[in-house]
Amino acid sequence: MEVEHHSLHRNGLNWHVVTAGSPDAPPVLLLHCWAGNWTLWQTTLQRLSVKFRCIAPDQLGFGRSDKPRGNHYQIPVQAERARFILNYFGYERAHILGHSMGGQIALTFAAQYPEMVMSLVVVDPAVTGQLHPLAYPLLLYPALARRGIEFPYRWTNKLGHRFPSMGIQLMRAFFPYPRRQREAALYWLGQMGADGQLNSSAWAFKAIMKWDVRTLLESITAPTLAIWGMKDWCVPIKQCSILEKKIANCRSVRIPDVGHLPMIEAFETYVKEIERFLAIDPD
């Protein structure tokens, strides 16, 4: 798979965006999770780019995009930036795929700009802004980082990588069986502060917690697929039922024994559901 790297500029800010697939194919916009970057979608791009033009930005604050401090990460503003990215590449409509924070942005986008959404796929999205109780200890690090107190996270990250058997257990909110996903768990332990994004991660986390998309869901008219790991201990699976009740044309898939990152923990199950939904593989 060949990917192209782009640099977008707007209002004094720069975005890094990756594209893959034929420019003449139907577009899919992929919005990654908190503390992630476009590489979250790497294996997904390999599959979808056969039939689609895939557009995967490093969202503001993450990866190779700019990382301004402060309140630049409100979810409705992020949704408007997604519209800007699509327009930049010349698309008026697209399939939208979002995970976690990216799913929260995707839901908001679909409600704000329904005419631009061909279909919507959300994977373990933050719906209410509330996390699973097992994830609440993680709130400490972003709250301190926003105040310039970074050593608790940096110390924990260093200790977790020095003693991996301990480090992977810190990631149980994301991976219910961290020993099975040892390499991925250690990678995500370091992601909050990777690429110089500790402060921007902290502000983006605040934006997630403050945004409840429930009041917008009935405005979503696009066909919607919700994929959820049944052992997601980051975003409670009960939030999936909210989507089923409030989005008129919503189908859900719950994957057993999978946590917050189905694209890592159960890739084939996850991607085949997306392929069927997008009619790549109707069987």
N, C-alpha and C positions, 0 to 999 in steps of 0.2 A: 504494500500500500504506500502510495506517495502522498505526502502532505505538503501543503503550502503554508508558509508563515506570513502573516500580514501585521502591519502596525497601523492602527487607527488613531486619529487625533481629534479631540473635541473638547472645547472649553478648558484648554490647558492641560488636559489629561490624555494619557496614552493607553491603548488597549492592545494586547497581543491576541491575535485570533488565528486559529488553524482551520484550514479547509481541506477537504478530501472528497474525491468523487467527481464525476463529470459536471461541469458548470451548467449543462443542459438538463440535468436530472432534477426531480423535485427536491426542494430544500428541506433539510432537517436542522433545526437550531438546538444544540445540546448545551444545557446550563448545569455546570458542576456544583458540587456541594460546598459547604463552608470548609475553609482550609484546604480545599482541593485546587486543581488546575485542569487544563484540558486533557492531561494524560490519564485522568480517571476514565475517559471514554476511549482509550486507545484500542482495546479489543472490540468495543462496540463500533468504532469507526471502520475497522477492518471488515466487519460484516455489513454494515449499512451502506458504506460508500460504494458497494457494488451496484446498487440501484438508486442511490440518493446522493445529492450534493450536501455534504455534512459541514456544518459551520460550528466550531467549538471554541468559544472565547475563553481566555483566562479572565474571569470576571474581575472587575475593579477591586484592588486590594490583594490579589492573589497571583501566583505564578510570575509571569514576566510583564504583567500589566502594572500600572502605577499603583502606589499604596499610600494615598493621602491619609493623614490622621484626622480623626473627628467624625462628625455625622455626615458621611458621604454614602452611606450604605443602606438607607431606608429602602424597604422592599419595593414600594411603588416606583421609586426613582430607578432602581435596578431594572424593573420591568420596562420602563421607558428607554433605558439604555439598550435593552435587548431589541426594541423596535428600531433604534438607531442603527444597530449592527446589521439587522436584516435589510434596512433601507440602503445602507452603505453598499451592500453587495447586490442591490437592485431587485430585491424580492419584496412583493406586496403581501404574499401569503407563504406560510411554511408549516410543516409539522414541528411541534415543540416538544422537546424531551428534557425533563429536569429531575434532578436528584436532590433530596433533602432541602437545603436552602435554595438550590436551583429549582426544585419542585415548587417551593413556596413562591418564587419569582414567576415560574411558569403558570401557576394557577392565577396569580395576579395579572399577568400578561393576558391570559385567555379571557379574563373578565373585563379588562380595560380595553382590549383591542380584539374583540371577537371576530371582526371581519378579516383579521390577519391569520387566523388559526385554522389550518386544514384538519388537524387532529392534535390531541394532547396526550402525552404519556408522562406520568409522574411516578417516581420511584421513591418510596418512603419519604414523602414530602412533609415539611413542617406546615401544619394546617393552622393550629391555634397559637403557635409560638411556645407552647408548653412542652417540656421534655418529660421523658420517663424518669421516675424517681432515682433510678440507678445512674442517670446521667448528671444529676444535680451537683455532685462533688466537682465536676468539671467546670462549673460556673465560676469557681474561685479564681482560676488563672486568668480568664479574660477580664474579670472585674478588677483585679490587681494591675494587669497590664495597661488598662485604660488610664490608670493613675500613675503610670511610669514605674511600677514595681514589677520588674520582669524576672527577678532571680528565682522566685518559687517555681515557675514553669521551667526555666532553664535548668535549675538544679534537678527537678523531677525527670526531665527529659534525659539529662546526662546520666542520672542514676539508673533510669529504666533501660538505657542502652548498655550501661556497664553491667547490669544484672538482668539479662533479657527475660528470665523466668518471672521476675517481678514486673518488668515493664509491660509484658503482654497482658498481664492481669489488669493493668490500669485501663485497658481498652475493651473491657467486657461490655460496655455500653454499645460498642460498635460491632464487636465480634463475640457472639455468645460462646464460641468454642475457640478461644484465642490460640490454643496450641495447634489447632488445625491450620490457622492462618498466621503463623508466627511471623513470617517476613512482612506480611501486610500490616499486622498489628503494630510492629515496631516502626514501620514507615509512617503510619498515621499518627503514632505517638509524637513524632517529630514534626508533623505537618503544620501545627499551629504557628511555629516559629520559623518554618522553612522559608527560604527565598526572601528573608528580611520582612516577613509579613506578620510578626507577632502583634504589633500594635493594630494594624488594619484588621487582622483576624478578630481581635478583641472588640473593635467597634462594629464589625459585621455581625458578631455574635449578639451584641446588644440589639441590633436591628431585627434579627430573627425573633428574639424573645418579645419584642414590642409589637409585632405584626400578627394580627389574627385575620385570616382570609375568609372566615366563615360567612361574613355578610356579603361577600362578592360571589360566592359559589353559584348561586342561582342565575347569575348573569352569563355563566359559561354555557355556550351552545354547541361547541365542537364535540365530536365523538371523543370520549376520554377513556384511557386505560390507566388504572392505578395498580402498581405492583408493590407488594409489601412483604418484607421478611417477618415471619410470624414470631421470631424471637428478637425483634428489634427492640433493644433496651435503650435506644436514644430517643426516637420519636414513637410514642405508644401506638400500637396497631389499632387501637379503638378509634383513632383519627381516620382510619380508612372508612369506617362506617359513616362518618360525616360526609365524605365525598359521595358515597353511594346514595345517601338520602337527599343531598342538595344539588347534585349535578344530574340533569335529566337523562343524559345519555352516557352513563358511566358504567364501565365493567371493571371488576377488580379481580386480581390474582394474588392469593396469599401463598407464599412459598414456605413450607415447613422447615424447621431447623436452620433457618437463615436469619441473620441479623440485619444491620443497617446498610450493608453494601452488597446487594445481590449480584451486582456485576462482577464482584470478586469472589463471593462465596458460592454462587450457583450460576455461573455465566450462561451455560447452555439453556437452562430453564428460563432464565431472564430474557435472553436475547431471542429465543424462539417465540416467546409471547409477544415481543415487540414486532418481530417479523410477521407473525400472523395478523396482528392488529393493523400493520401497515400494508397487508396483503402481498407481502413478498412470498410468503409460503402459506397459501390459503388452506393447505391440508393440515 
